Amino acid sequence: MNKKILFACWLPWIITIMPEENSTQHHQLIIVGLGPAGLTAAIYAGRAKIKPLVIGNESLLATVPVIENWPGTQKISGAELIERFATHAKAAGAECLNDEVDTLDLNHTPFTVHTQQGKTFTADALILATGMTHKKIGCPGEREYWTKGVCNCAICDAPLYNKKPVIIVGGGMAALQNAQWLHKYASQITIINRDAAFSAPKKMVADVLKYPTVKAYHNCEPTMIVGDENHVTHVHIRNNVSGETFTLPTNGVFVSIGYEPCTQLFKDRLPINEESQVVASPVGVTPIPGVFVAGKAANVPNGQIVHCVASGCSAAISAAHYLEAKRGTKVRKRMFSSCQRDTNA
Ligand SMILES: Cc1cc2nc3c(=O)[nH]c(=O)nc-3n(C[C@H](O)[C@H](O)[C@H](O)COP(=O)(O)OP(=O)(O)OC[C@H]3O[C@@H](n4cnc5c(N)ncnc54)[C@H](O)[C@@H]3O)c2cc1C
């Protein structure tokens, strides 16, 4: 046979088996979140013979230098604990993808998940374990200069500010812990606290205020972060009691005002409480069949790692029951329709 004709005959088959770059992949279960809750859910899903896709970026826990309350291990770094969870999840059959989900369609089944890297997936069931993130100030310039001088982790970034002036925004434990790290490096540390006094423990406050490079302004907040396009240069500040405004030159702004649940992606579709967490049953069931939640994104009491892993386990078991029931229904429907065909014949 002519080579051209032979190629034309095979072409449709070649096209069918060629992997399509942008094709939508379907999974029985997709877990959003690579933190303790999401990875534990993945381990339990794997044990139920469901091979989930787990999508997420680094958990905040990975930045914690020492954890002393993980049962069975007296001291372990957050990064190592997360790494162990991930290794366990992969061994149980999970596929992990470092990416961020930017849209979720919870209105139709299968659910559609779209990511920042442009991938689209569908799933019969979802476990949302998106945890928490740092609260933002919300002033102009914060977003523009994020990672260009605006940051939140002194442990990670303090050496970048060696002999340079920095500002810390906040008055709680996170702010003062950042001051403790930064005083080894920064030439001047100015703490801008919106409240009238610090809310961190007194001993910690006393220790930090002993450093000669530390100065604190209470009742104050940043109104604008300004820079030269590449990096922060100064910050405009307002005193909310006196109304006075002033400007401080700085190279770094450490935003240390606490944490909030990452529930923006689905807050319009699921019930949310005053703390922005999804309200779910104790086993992670939400009002949308097939959608489950776990960890700090949900109304899990206390929110320590042990609580979050427990809720990940419960959500995975709930999801496994849901998928099994759904499969059973499909099998029953198929049997029923084939019986009907047989009867009609
Ligand atoms: C400074 C600090 C110290 C702590 N120390 C301790 C301690 O010593 N002991 C203790 O028990 N607990 C500690 N905790 C609490 C602990 O970190 C939490 O209990 C735990 O991390 C919560 O787990 P999680 O899986 O719910 O969420 P997280 O660990 O927050 O993980 C959430 C995951 O979801 C992902 N995600 C979020 N949004 C998206 C999206 N749109 N698309 C894809 N992925 C997304 C994130 O990238 C991340 O992978 C500490 C927390 C902090 C901040």
Ligand as a Chemical Component Dictionary entry (heavy atoms), coordinates in Angstrom:
data_LIG
# 
_chem_comp.id                   LIG 
_chem_comp.type                 NON-POLYMER 
_chem_comp.pdbx_formal_charge   0 
_chem_comp.three_letter_code    LIG 
# 
loop_
_chem_comp_atom.comp_id 
_chem_comp_atom.atom_id 
_chem_comp_atom.alt_atom_id 
_chem_comp_atom.type_symbol 
_chem_comp_atom.charge 
_chem_comp_atom.model_Cartn_x 
_chem_comp_atom.model_Cartn_y 
_chem_comp_atom.model_Cartn_z 
_chem_comp_atom.pdbx_ordinal 
LIG C1  C1  C 0 3.150  29.880 63.242 1  
LIG C2  C2  C 0 2.318  28.652 63.492 2  
LIG C3  C3  C 0 2.735  27.720 64.413 3  
LIG C4  C4  C 0 1.964  26.576 64.661 4  
LIG N1  N1  N 0 2.411  25.658 65.558 5  
LIG C5  C5  C 0 1.666  24.565 65.819 6  
LIG C6  C6  C 0 2.128  23.586 66.757 7  
LIG O1  O1  O 0 3.215  23.698 67.330 8  
LIG N2  N2  N 0 1.319  22.507 66.985 9  
LIG C7  C7  C 0 0.100  22.338 66.375 10 
LIG O2  O2  O 0 -0.578 21.339 66.638 11 
LIG N3  N3  N 0 -0.333 23.246 65.474 12 
LIG C8  C8  C 0 0.406  24.342 65.178 13 
LIG N4  N4  N 0 -0.029 25.248 64.273 14 
LIG C9  C9  C 0 -1.340 25.016 63.627 15 
LIG C10 C10 C 0 -1.184 24.127 62.390 16 
LIG O3  O3  O 0 -0.379 24.795 61.465 17 
LIG C11 C11 C 0 -2.558 23.818 61.791 18 
LIG O4  O4  O 0 -3.287 23.074 62.724 19 
LIG C12 C12 C 0 -2.490 22.996 60.509 20 
LIG O5  O5  O 0 -1.487 23.450 59.639 21 
LIG C13 C13 C 0 -3.831 23.073 59.800 22 
LIG O6  O6  O 0 -3.846 22.096 58.808 23 
LIG P1  P1  P 0 -4.778 22.206 57.505 24 
LIG O7  O7  O 0 -4.443 21.028 56.681 25 
LIG O8  O8  O 0 -6.170 22.444 57.904 26 
LIG O9  O9  O 0 -4.335 23.547 56.762 27 
LIG P2  P2  P 0 -2.940 24.098 56.282 28 
LIG O10 O10 O 0 -1.800 23.455 56.981 29 
LIG O11 O11 O 0 -3.097 25.575 56.388 30 
LIG O12 O12 O 0 -2.863 23.665 54.754 31 
LIG C14 C14 C 0 -3.725 24.201 53.797 32 
LIG C15 C15 C 0 -3.327 23.719 52.421 33 
LIG O13 O13 O 0 -4.302 24.188 51.480 34 
LIG C16 C16 C 0 -3.639 24.768 50.368 35 
LIG N5  N5  N 0 -4.523 25.728 49.713 36 
LIG C17 C17 C 0 -5.150 26.820 50.217 37 
LIG N6  N6  N 0 -5.867 27.431 49.255 38 
LIG C18 C18 C 0 -5.681 26.702 48.121 39 
LIG C19 C19 C 0 -6.129 26.816 46.782 40 
LIG N7  N7  N 0 -6.920 27.807 46.376 41 
LIG N8  N8  N 0 -5.730 25.895 45.878 42 
LIG C20 C20 C 0 -4.933 24.882 46.239 43 
LIG N9  N9  N 0 -4.477 24.716 47.500 44 
LIG C21 C21 C 0 -4.842 25.624 48.404 45 
LIG C22 C22 C 0 -2.385 25.379 50.970 46 
LIG O14 O14 O 0 -1.431 25.625 49.958 47 
LIG C23 C23 C 0 -1.984 24.259 51.924 48 
LIG O15 O15 O 0 -1.335 23.236 51.199 49 
LIG C24 C24 C 0 0.734  26.391 63.979 50 
LIG C25 C25 C 0 0.333  27.326 63.038 51 
LIG C26 C26 C 0 1.119  28.440 62.790 52 
LIG C27 C27 C 0 0.675  29.442 61.753 53 
# 
loop_
_chem_comp_bond.comp_id 
_chem_comp_bond.atom_id_1 
_chem_comp_bond.atom_id_2 
_chem_comp_bond.value_order 
_chem_comp_bond.pdbx_ordinal 
LIG C1  C2  SING 1  
LIG C2  C3  SING 2  
LIG C2  C26 DOUB 3  
LIG C3  C4  DOUB 4  
LIG C4  N1  SING 5  
LIG C4  C24 SING 6  
LIG N1  C5  DOUB 7  
LIG C5  C6  SING 8  
LIG C5  C8  SING 9  
LIG C6  O1  DOUB 10 
LIG C6  N2  SING 11 
LIG N2  C7  SING 12 
LIG C7  O2  DOUB 13 
LIG C7  N3  SING 14 
LIG N3  C8  DOUB 15 
LIG C8  N4  SING 16 
LIG N4  C9  SING 17 
LIG N4  C24 SING 18 
LIG C9  C10 SING 19 
LIG C10 O3  SING 20 
LIG C10 C11 SING 21 
LIG C11 O4  SING 22 
LIG C11 C12 SING 23 
LIG C12 O5  SING 24 
LIG C12 C13 SING 25 
LIG C13 O6  SING 26 
LIG O6  P1  SING 27 
LIG P1  O7  DOUB 28 
LIG P1  O8  SING 29 
LIG P1  O9  SING 30 
LIG O9  P2  SING 31 
LIG P2  O10 DOUB 32 
LIG P2  O11 SING 33 
LIG P2  O12 SING 34 
LIG O12 C14 SING 35 
LIG C14 C15 SING 36 
LIG C15 O13 SING 37 
LIG C15 C23 SING 38 
LIG O13 C16 SING 39 
LIG C16 N5  SING 40 
LIG C16 C22 SING 41 
LIG N5  C17 SING 42 
LIG N5  C21 SING 43 
LIG C17 N6  DOUB 44 
LIG N6  C18 SING 45 
LIG C18 C19 SING 46 
LIG C18 C21 DOUB 47 
LIG C19 N7  SING 48 
LIG C19 N8  DOUB 49 
LIG N8  C20 SING 50 
LIG C20 N9  DOUB 51 
LIG N9  C21 SING 52 
LIG C22 O14 SING 53 
LIG C22 C23 SING 54 
LIG C23 O15 SING 55 
LIG C24 C25 DOUB 56 
LIG C25 C26 SING 57 
LIG C26 C27 SING 58 
# 
